[in-house]
Amino acid sequence: MSFAQEFSQQRAIMRVYSAYRFVLAAMILIALIFGPANSTLGITAPKWFAIAVIGYVIFALLALFIHTLFSQRYSQTQLFFEFFVDIGVIMVMSYCSGSADSGLPLLLIVTISAASIIMPSQLSLAIAALATISTISEVAAHTLSERVSAQRFIVAGMTGTAYFSAAIAIRYLSARIVKAQQLAELRRADIEQLSRINQRIVQRMQTGIVVMSPSGQIKLINAAATELLDIPTPVVNNNHYVPAILIDMARSAENCAKVISIGSRHLDVHVNMSVLEQSKDSDRLLYIENISKITQRAQNLKLASLGRFTASIAHEIRNPLSAISHAAQLLAESPDLQAADQRFAAIIQNHAMRMNDIIKNILEMSRGRSPEPMRFSLSTWLEKFLDDWQPVSHTPLDIEFDKALENDDVNVDRSQLMQIISNIAENGARHGAQTNDKAVLTFRCLKNPSSGAVSLDIIDNGPGINSEDEDKIFEPFFTTQEQGNGLGLYLCRELCLANQIHIYYRRTELGESCFRLQFSHPDRGTLAE
């Protein structure tokens, strides 16, 4: 019978046994010095008993010092020597005490038990055999100086049987305990590995996961949830709370689900709350999903339907519209046309061009080209873009670019991003020039320190959008300009959805008009600010 045992376990056992050995030797020494004169300890050879006790105390103290302060691995020879000394000293003290009434040989059961726990089976049985031989030999030695009854040999033999029984029993129980401990350690390692795997899966999920108390205190949260809820990271010591709207949901002790708007950018998310236990005080598990992807899929279906519809009517509208525009142009070139009729012809041309632009924008949306995202530095790309870009209306313009940002990678379609920024910048330049001598556009790259997501602010010096119209500006055909068709910002939003970009209108701290493009994380692909 054999089993493996780690050094830390061996050292712990030997430290305990060394302490026991020292206490035992010290108690025997104290009993010898302060005990009654008629004590059986050392009664037959007090001088040799005293020498053995003092030597045993010194040996016990030295062994305790070694096992406590040093951490080198034990050799079997070292351990066997220590147990051999225990057996020898105790049997010498037993011989010096007459062996009949001292009871010292029974102390060897503790020594044999310790040897059975820490040493291989062969050596532990050897220790038991040495103890048995020593016990019988000690009785036999007494026969040389006095008459010894045969019963003492029987008692010595029974004591030896007890030694072997203790060695075998302790060995068996120790093997069972060590095997159970090794199995527990193996299961613990498996559980820890599964826990690490689950933790990685949860952290890499695009669905936000939050475990919180009914009061909103966060107990567990993954990276996606911190981004969607604008929770600063790292979340430690349970000192962070979810937004108030989620705390209101947690007040109910029933499972529920709803779509809510969260954050300064009013991001729409679907929150599914589950109560872990049927109790008001139990924790709540929240699944938070950014529904922009669902909106994107619906939008793709809508664009596909719109594409089929516009493809069937494009020629039906464009051909007569071209004829009308051409006829109006020819009519305007007639020398006999009066001034009033010239104005009517110009109106026809202007509205024909406007209708042509509407059809062009609708066809652009209906094509529904899938984006081809590429990872690149936003500030580097934007700097090259602004060097070449000029407003179509040739409006006097100053461009300011704040590019003090490192590692601003995004993962989007470059051509579609160019179309988005061109449209927004064109609108900003036009509105800025209407109220100022010169339009000023400011491009500012930002990064959320907790999520690593990049955003781009496009700020103009125009009057901005009225607060009552902010929720309508991305609707198709909504416009506040007489010459506008209301499809520019709508097209921008559709392109943003296709590239996992969140676009919204805001006012800066100084009250300036600003459109913010919130890019998804280039690695996780989730929208977050």
C-alpha positions as semicolon CSV with decimal commas, in nm:
position;residue;x (nm);y (nm);z (nm)
1;M;0,000;0,000;0,000
2;S;0,151;0,332;-0,106
3;F;0,035;0,682;-0,176
4;A;0,187;1,008;-0,284
5;Q;0,211;1,296;-0,042
6;E;0,316;1,653;-0,109
7;F;0,608;1,807;0,075
8;S;0,385;2,073;0,231
9;Q;0,175;1,800;0,391
10;Q;0,484;1,613;0,513
11;R;0,625;1,930;0,664
12;A;0,299;2,013;0,841
13;I;0,280;1,664;0,992
14;M;0,644;1,668;1,103
15;R;0,605;2,012;1,261
16;V;0,308;1,891;1,464
17;Y;0,487;1,569;1,563
18;S;0,807;1,759;1,653
19;A;0,604;1,987;1,878
20;Y;0,444;1,679;2,038
21;R;0,790;1,519;2,086
22;F;0,928;1,831;2,255
23;V;0,627;1,866;2,486
24;L;0,650;1,496;2,579
25;A;1,023;1,515;2,655
26;A;0,978;1,836;2,857
27;M;0,692;1,685;3,062
28;I;0,899;1,373;3,141
29;L;1,191;1,597;3,247
30;I;0,963;1,807;3,467
31;A;0,813;1,492;3,621
32;L;1,163;1,363;3,692
33;I;1,272;1,686;3,861
34;F;0,958;1,784;4,049
35;G;0,784;1,447;4,076
36;P;0,741;1,245;4,396
37;A;1,037;1,049;4,527
38;N;0,857;0,716;4,493
39;S;0,780;0,772;4,121
40;T;0,832;0,477;3,891
41;L;1,018;0,694;3,635
42;G;1,386;0,590;3,645
43;I;1,340;0,377;3,953
44;T;1,586;0,105;3,849
45;A;1,852;0,327;3,685
46;P;1,792;0,693;3,769
47;K;2,127;0,816;3,635
48;W;2,081;0,665;3,290
49;F;1,716;0,776;3,289
50;A;1,819;1,135;3,355
51;I;2,080;1,124;3,078
52;A;1,825;0,979;2,835
53;V;1,562;1,242;2,923
54;I;1,802;1,535;2,893
55;G;1,936;1,404;2,561
56;Y;1,580;1,350;2,438
57;V;1,486;1,711;2,524
58;I;1,787;1,840;2,334
59;F;1,711;1,618;2,036
60;A;1,341;1,720;2,038
61;L;1,430;2,090;2,051
62;L;1,678;2,054;1,766
63;A;1,427;1,862;1,551
64;L;1,156;2,121;1,618
65;F;1,397;2,397;1,518
66;I;1,484;2,218;1,191
67;H;1,125;2,141;1,091
68;T;1,005;2,493;1,175
69;L;1,273;2,710;1,016
70;F;1,402;2,502;0,726
71;S;1,203;2,397;0,422
72;Q;1,428;2,153;0,239
73;R;1,271;1,827;0,136
74;Y;1,298;1,534;0,373
75;S;1,487;1,219;0,288
76;Q;1,356;0,881;0,399
77;T;1,681;0,825;0,589
78;Q;1,629;1,147;0,791
79;L;1,273;1,056;0,885
80;F;1,360;0,695;0,967
81;F;1,647;0,817;1,189
82;E;1,416;1,048;1,389
83;F;1,160;0,773;1,453
84;F;1,441;0,528;1,535
85;V;1,574;0,771;1,800
86;D;1,223;0,804;1,947
87;I;1,191;0,427;1,979
88;G;1,541;0,387;2,125
89;V;1,512;0,667;2,384
90;I;1,162;0,567;2,498
91;M;1,264;0,203;2,537
92;V;1,577;0,305;2,733
93;M;1,360;0,515;2,965
94;S;1,117;0,224;2,995
95;Y;1,402;-0,013;3,086
96;C;1,531;0,233;3,346
97;S;1,179;0,256;3,492
98;G;1,130;-0,119;3,531
99;S;0,875;-0,138;3,242
100;A;0,602;-0,286;3,456
101;D;0,414;0,023;3,568
102;S;0,570;0,311;3,370
103;G;0,348;0,273;3,061
104;L;0,617;0,435;2,847
105;P;0,604;0,167;2,570
106;L;0,247;0,276;2,494
107;L;0,384;0,616;2,381
108;L;0,535;0,442;2,082
109;I;0,184;0,409;1,930
110;V;0,195;0,783;1,854
111;T;0,539;0,747;1,697
112;I;0,428;0,450;1,487
113;S;0,113;0,637;1,378
114;A;0,317;0,937;1,266
115;A;0,558;0,712;1,077
116;S;0,265;0,534;0,907
117;I;0,124;0,867;0,787
118;I;0,442;1,016;0,650
119;M;0,659;0,723;0,536
120;P;0,615;0,447;0,276
121;S;0,442;0,128;0,390
122;Q;0,761;-0,082;0,407
123;L;0,941;0,168;0,630
124;S;0,638;0,228;0,850
125;L;0,603;-0,147;0,909
126;A;0,977;-0,158;0,979
127;I;0,929;0,107;1,249
128;A;0,647;-0,103;1,401
129;A;0,871;-0,411;1,388
130;L;1,157;-0,226;1,561
131;A;0,920;-0,105;1,832
132;T;0,794;-0,462;1,885
133;I;1,146;-0,606;1,897
134;S;1,252;-0,332;2,138
135;T;0,957;-0,403;2,368
136;I;1,027;-0,777;2,378
137;S;1,402;-0,718;2,410
138;E;1,348;-0,480;2,702
139;V;1,152;-0,753;2,890
140;A;1,418;-1,008;2,801
141;A;1,689;-0,775;2,937
142;H;1,511;-0,766;3,272
143;T;1,540;-1,145;3,295
144;L;1,918;-1,107;3,328
145;S;1,891;-0,917;3,656
146;E;1,562;-1,036;3,807
147;R;1,304;-1,302;3,779
148;V;1,039;-1,206;3,523
149;S;0,705;-1,381;3,492
150;A;0,595;-1,522;3,156
151;Q;0,295;-1,287;3,162
152;R;0,523;-0,991;3,088
153;F;0,630;-1,159;2,763
154;I;0,263;-1,204;2,677
155;V;0,199;-0,833;2,748
156;A;0,500;-0,740;2,534
157;G;0,370;-0,956;2,250
158;M;0,023;-0,798;2,275
159;T;0,186;-0,455;2,276
160;G;0,371;-0,547;1,957
161;T;0,041;-0,663;1,805
162;A;-0,104;-0,322;1,893
163;Y;0,190;-0,156;1,722
164;F;0,133;-0,344;1,397
165;S;-0,245;-0,295;1,417
166;A;-0,199;0,080;1,466
167;A;0,052;0,097;1,179
168;I;-0,179;-0,089;0,936
169;A;-0,496;0,097;1,042
170;I;-0,336;0,442;1,033
171;R;-0,172;0,358;0,701
172;Y;-0,504;0,255;0,548
173;L;-0,690;0,559;0,680
174;S;-0,412;0,793;0,567
175;A;-0,417;0,645;0,219
176;R;-0,793;0,695;0,201
177;I;-0,765;1,052;0,324
178;V;-0,485;1,140;0,084
179;K;-0,670;0,986;-0,211
180;A;-0,983;1,177;-0,117
181;Q;-0,780;1,496;-0,088
182;Q;-0,614;1,436;-0,424
183;L;-0,954;1,375;-0,583
184;A;-1,085;1,693;-0,422
185;E;-0,784;1,886;-0,554
186;L;-0,841;1,744;-0,901
187;R;-1,208;1,838;-0,890
188;R;-1,117;2,182;-0,761
189;A;-0,874;2,231;-1,049
190;D;-1,143;2,123;-1,296
191;I;-1,396;2,356;-1,139
192;E;-1,149;2,647;-1,143
193;Q;-1,071;2,580;-1,508
194;L;-1,442;2,568;-1,595
195;S;-1,491;2,887;-1,397
196;R;-1,212;3,059;-1,593
197;I;-1,360;2,936;-1,921
198;N;-1,707;3,058;-1,821
199;Q;-1,561;3,390;-1,714
200;R;-1,391;3,435;-2,051
201;I;-1,707;3,339;-2,235
202;V;-1,913;3,584;-2,030
203;Q;-1,660;3,862;-2,077
204;R;-1,640;3,807;-2,453
205;M;-2,017;3,794;-2,503
206;Q;-2,170;4,079;-2,694
207;T;-2,478;4,050;-2,473
208;G;-2,434;4,242;-2,149
209;I;-2,457;4,032;-1,832
210;V;-2,520;4,193;-1,492
211;V;-2,586;4,033;-1,154
212;M;-2,705;4,292;-0,906
213;S;-2,885;4,326;-0,576
214;P;-3,239;4,471;-0,558
215;S;-3,080;4,802;-0,459
216;G;-2,879;4,809;-0,783
217;Q;-2,540;4,716;-0,639
218;I;-2,333;4,538;-0,904
219;K;-2,200;4,194;-0,806
220;L;-2,098;4,069;-1,151
221;I;-2,073;4,248;-1,484
222;N;-1,905;4,172;-1,815
223;A;-1,727;4,406;-2,056
224;A;-2,023;4,445;-2,291
225;A;-2,249;4,555;-2,004
226;T;-1,997;4,811;-1,878
227;E;-1,987;4,963;-2,226
228;L;-2,362;4,964;-2,279
229;L;-2,436;5,108;-1,933
230;D;-2,139;5,350;-1,920
231;I;-2,010;5,185;-1,601
232;P;-1,650;5,286;-1,517
233;T;-1,403;4,998;-1,497
234;P;-1,272;4,809;-1,316
235;V;-1,576;4,719;-1,108
236;V;-1,439;4,611;-0,770
237;N;-1,548;4,601;-0,405
238;N;-1,917;4,612;-0,501
239;N;-1,912;4,993;-0,498
240;H;-2,077;5,048;-0,837
241;Y;-2,447;5,074;-0,911
242;V;-2,652;5,036;-1,228
243;P;-2,850;5,329;-1,372
244;A;-3,167;5,430;-1,190
245;I;-3,396;5,296;-1,462
246;L;-3,263;4,945;-1,400
247;I;-3,306;4,985;-1,025
248;D;-3,672;5,065;-1,089
249;M;-3,700;4,739;-1,282
250;A;-3,536;4,549;-0,994
251;R;-3,799;4,664;-0,747
252;S;-4,035;4,410;-0,896
253;A;-3,988;4,053;-0,771
254;E;-4,105;3,913;-1,104
255;N;-3,926;3,843;-1,428
256;C;-3,975;4,114;-1,688
257;A;-3,833;4,246;-2,013
258;K;-3,849;4,586;-2,180
259;V;-3,674;4,815;-2,425
260;I;-3,524;5,120;-2,258
261;S;-3,303;5,410;-2,356
262;I;-2,978;5,438;-2,160
263;G;-2,695;5,686;-2,147
264;S;-2,638;6,036;-2,270
265;R;-2,665;5,914;-2,630
266;H;-3,000;5,743;-2,560
267;L;-2,893;5,403;-2,682
268;D;-3,188;5,165;-2,715
269;V;-3,125;4,833;-2,542
270;H;-3,341;4,533;-2,464
271;V;-3,321;4,436;-2,095
272;N;-3,440;4,096;-1,975
273;M;-3,447;4,066;-1,595
274;S;-3,465;3,733;-1,413
275;V;-3,502;3,690;-1,037
276;L;-3,256;3,425;-0,922
277;E;-3,474;3,318;-0,629
278;Q;-3,838;3,376;-0,552
279;S;-3,766;3,643;-0,296
280;K;-3,766;4,019;-0,293
281;D;-3,414;4,022;-0,148
282;S;-3,263;3,781;-0,402
283;D;-3,022;3,897;-0,670
284;R;-3,133;3,997;-1,020
285;L;-2,979;3,867;-1,341
286;L;-2,996;4,110;-1,633
287;Y;-2,940;4,029;-1,999
288;I;-2,876;4,355;-2,185
289;E;-2,874;4,342;-2,563
290;N;-2,800;4,624;-2,799
291;I;-3,091;4,614;-3,041
292;S;-2,904;4,810;-3,306
293;K;-2,813;4,480;-3,470
294;I;-3,177;4,376;-3,478
295;T;-3,260;4,717;-3,618
296;Q;-2,983;4,670;-3,871
297;R;-3,127;4,335;-3,987
298;A;-3,473;4,488;-4,017
299;Q;-3,321;4,779;-4,202
300;N;-3,148;4,545;-4,446
301;L;-3,481;4,376;-4,517
302;K;-3,642;4,714;-4,560
303;L;-3,369;4,830;-4,794
304;A;-3,396;4,511;-4,996
305;S;-3,770;4,567;-5,040
306;L;-3,711;4,932;-5,120
307;G;-3,445;4,834;-5,372
308;R;-3,679;4,606;-5,561
309;F;-3,945;4,874;-5,560
310;T;-3,720;5,159;-5,673
311;A;-3,554;4,946;-5,939
312;S;-3,891;4,889;-6,099
313;I;-3,991;5,255;-6,102
314;A;-3,654;5,427;-6,149
315;H;-3,671;5,439;-6,527
316;E;-4,042;5,519;-6,519
317;I;-3,971;5,832;-6,316
318;R;-3,630;5,935;-6,442
319;N;-3,706;5,918;-6,812
320;P;-4,003;6,159;-6,807
321;L;-3,821;6,372;-6,550
322;S;-3,524;6,400;-6,784
323;A;-3,759;6,493;-7,066
324;I;-3,922;6,763;-6,855
325;S;-3,584;6,901;-6,745
326;H;-3,454;6,901;-7,104
327;A;-3,770;7,067;-7,235
328;A;-3,749;7,337;-6,967
329;Q;-3,386;7,399;-7,056
330;L;-3,471;7,436;-7,425
331;L;-3,764;7,659;-7,338
332;A;-3,541;7,882;-7,126
333;E;-3,303;7,924;-7,423
334;S;-3,582;8,055;-7,650
335;P;-3,519;8,424;-7,737
336;D;-3,892;8,496;-7,763
337;L;-3,966;8,387;-7,408
338;Q;-4,085;8,661;-7,177
339;A;-3,924;8,730;-6,839
340;A;-4,212;8,578;-6,643
341;D;-4,197;8,264;-6,853
342;Q;-3,818;8,252;-6,805
343;R;-3,881;8,243;-6,429
344;F;-4,133;7,960;-6,469
345;A;-3,882;7,763;-6,676
346;A;-3,617;7,812;-6,405
347;I;-3,863;7,689;-6,143
348;I;-3,929;7,377;-6,354
349;Q;-3,555;7,312;-6,386
350;N;-3,489;7,363;-6,015
351;H;-3,766;7,128;-5,908
352;A;-3,665;6,872;-6,171
353;M;-3,311;6,878;-6,030
354;R;-3,454;6,844;-5,680
355;M;-3,661;6,544;-5,781
356;N;-3,358;6,396;-5,950
357;D;-3,158;6,432;-5,627
358;I;-3,436;6,261;-5,431
359;I;-3,440;5,970;-5,675
360;K;-3,061;5,953;-5,660
361;N;-3,064;5,935;-5,279
362;I;-3,338;5,674;-5,275
363;L;-3,151;5,462;-5,527
364;E;-2,836;5,495;-5,316
365;M;-3,022;5,362;-5,013
366;S;-3,198;5,091;-5,208
367;R;-2,876;4,937;-5,333
368;G;-2,811;4,808;-4,983
369;R;-2,446;4,731;-5,048
370;S;-2,299;4,531;-4,765
371;P;-2,019;4,721;-4,590
372;E;-1,662;4,604;-4,632
373;P;-1,509;4,698;-4,298
374;M;-1,137;4,752;-4,258
375;R;-0,941;4,835;-3,946
376;F;-0,756;5,166;-3,964
377;S;-0,659;5,471;-3,758
378;L;-0,945;5,720;-3,761
379;S;-0,732;6,032;-3,707
380;T;-0,484;5,937;-3,982
381;W;-0,763;5,867;-4,229
382;L;-0,958;6,179;-4,130
383;E;-0,654;6,402;-4,173
384;K;-0,612;6,285;-4,534
385;F;-0,985;6,318;-4,596
386;L;-0,998;6,680;-4,476
387;D;-0,701;6,775;-4,693
388;D;-0,902;6,685;-5,004
389;W;-1,260;6,767;-4,899
390;Q;-1,432;7,093;-4,993
391;P;-1,802;7,180;-4,961
392;V;-2,001;7,156;-5,284
393;S;-2,145;7,503;-5,231
394;H;-1,790;7,650;-5,207
395;T;-1,883;7,811;-4,874
396;P;-1,601;8,006;-4,700
397;L;-1,481;7,758;-4,445
398;D;-1,225;7,703;-4,169
399;I;-1,156;7,348;-4,052
400;E;-1,011;7,265;-3,712
401;F;-0,896;6,913;-3,633
402;D;-0,815;6,792;-3,281
403;K;-0,619;6,469;-3,327
404;A;-0,453;6,439;-2,984
405;L;-0,547;6,073;-2,950
406;E;-0,350;5,749;-2,964
407;N;-0,468;5,405;-3,072
408;D;-0,792;5,529;-3,229
409;D;-0,854;5,226;-3,449
410;V;-1,200;5,170;-3,597
411;N;-1,338;4,888;-3,810
412;V;-1,575;5,029;-4,074
413;D;-1,622;5,071;-4,448
414;R;-1,405;5,364;-4,558
415;S;-1,616;5,468;-4,856
416;Q;-1,937;5,468;-4,652
417;L;-1,766;5,658;-4,370
418;M;-1,655;5,916;-4,627
419;Q;-2,015;5,954;-4,743
420;I;-2,139;5,994;-4,384
421;I;-1,885;6,261;-4,287
422;S;-1,922;6,446;-4,619
423;N;-2,298;6,477;-4,573
424;I;-2,274;6,597;-4,212
425;A;-1,990;6,839;-4,290
426;E;-2,179;6,979;-4,591
427;N;-2,483;7,050;-4,373
428;G;-2,266;7,205;-4,101
429;A;-2,084;7,430;-4,346
430;R;-2,411;7,547;-4,503
431;H;-2,579;7,629;-4,172
432;G;-2,264;7,791;-4,029
433;A;-2,232;8,023;-4,329
434;Q;-2,596;8,128;-4,304
435;T;-2,548;8,291;-3,963
436;N;-2,179;8,384;-3,975
437;D;-1,935;8,540;-4,217
438;K;-1,748;8,214;-4,238
439;A;-1,838;7,858;-4,149
440;V;-1,619;7,681;-3,893
441;L;-1,609;7,302;-3,863
442;T;-1,429;7,130;-3,574
443;F;-1,346;6,760;-3,589
444;R;-1,258;6,606;-3,253
445;C;-1,157;6,243;-3,186
446;L;-1,240;6,106;-2,842
447;K;-1,202;5,774;-2,664
448;N;-1,389;5,628;-2,369
449;P;-1,118;5,532;-2,113
450;S;-1,325;5,246;-1,969
451;S;-1,440;5,076;-2,290
452;G;-1,174;5,183;-2,542
453;A;-1,443;5,279;-2,795
454;V;-1,368;5,574;-3,028
455;S;-1,606;5,857;-3,110
456;L;-1,589;6,151;-3,351
457;D;-1,751;6,489;-3,284
458;I;-1,833;6,712;-3,584
459;I;-1,903;7,060;-3,447
460;D;-2,022;7,359;-3,652
461;N;-2,086;7,724;-3,569
462;G;-2,443;7,721;-3,696
463;P;-2,756;7,789;-3,489
464;G;-2,812;7,418;-3,430
465;I;-3,132;7,216;-3,422
466;N;-3,432;7,309;-3,211
467;S;-3,487;7,078;-2,915
468;E;-3,835;6,983;-3,039
469;D;-3,689;6,868;-3,372
470;E;-3,396;6,662;-3,238
471;D;-3,597;6,338;-3,241
472;K;-3,709;6,393;-3,601
473;I;-3,391;6,486;-3,787
474;F;-3,312;6,126;-3,887
475;E;-3,660;6,056;-4,019
476;P;-3,691;6,032;-4,399
477;F;-3,814;6,347;-4,577
478;F;-3,801;6,559;-4,260
479;T;-3,630;6,891;-4,329
480;T;-3,634;7,248;-4,205
481;Q;-3,490;7,388;-4,529
482;E;-3,698;7,491;-4,826
483;Q;-3,452;7,338;-5,070
484;G;-3,381;7,025;-4,863
485;N;-3,530;6,683;-4,931
486;G;-3,485;6,535;-4,580
487;L;-3,291;6,229;-4,695
488;G;-2,931;6,328;-4,616
489;L;-2,929;6,253;-4,244
490;Y;-3,158;5,957;-4,298
491;L;-2,904;5,812;-4,539
492;C;-2,627;5,883;-4,287
493;R;-2,811;5,693;-4,017
494;E;-2,871;5,394;-4,245
495;L;-2,504;5,380;-4,336
496;C;-2,411;5,411;-3,968
497;L;-2,638;5,121;-3,877
498;A;-2,477;4,910;-4,146
499;N;-2,132;4,983;-3,997
500;Q;-2,226;4,949;-3,629
501;I;-2,189;5,324;-3,571
502;H;-2,424;5,511;-3,341
503;I;-2,500;5,864;-3,462
504;Y;-2,685;6,122;-3,257
505;Y;-2,714;6,496;-3,216
506;R;-2,598;6,677;-2,904
507;R;-2,490;7,012;-2,771
508;T;-2,137;7,066;-2,644
509;E;-2,054;7,217;-2,306
510;L;-2,042;7,556;-2,481
511;G;-2,380;7,501;-2,649
512;E;-2,235;7,434;-2,994
513;S;-2,415;7,218;-3,248
514;C;-2,253;6,875;-3,265
515;F;-2,309;6,541;-3,437
516;R;-2,135;6,252;-3,263
517;L;-2,036;5,929;-3,437
518;Q;-1,987;5,656;-3,176
519;F;-1,791;5,371;-3,333
520;S;-1,816;5,013;-3,214
521;H;-1,522;4,852;-3,040
522;P;-1,286;4,725;-3,313
523;D;-1,241;4,389;-3,135
524;R;-1,576;4,318;-2,974
525;G;-1,801;4,485;-3,227
526;T;-2,040;4,634;-2,969
527;L;-2,168;4,987;-2,962
528;A;-2,068;5,165;-2,648
529;E;-1,961;5,506;-2,540
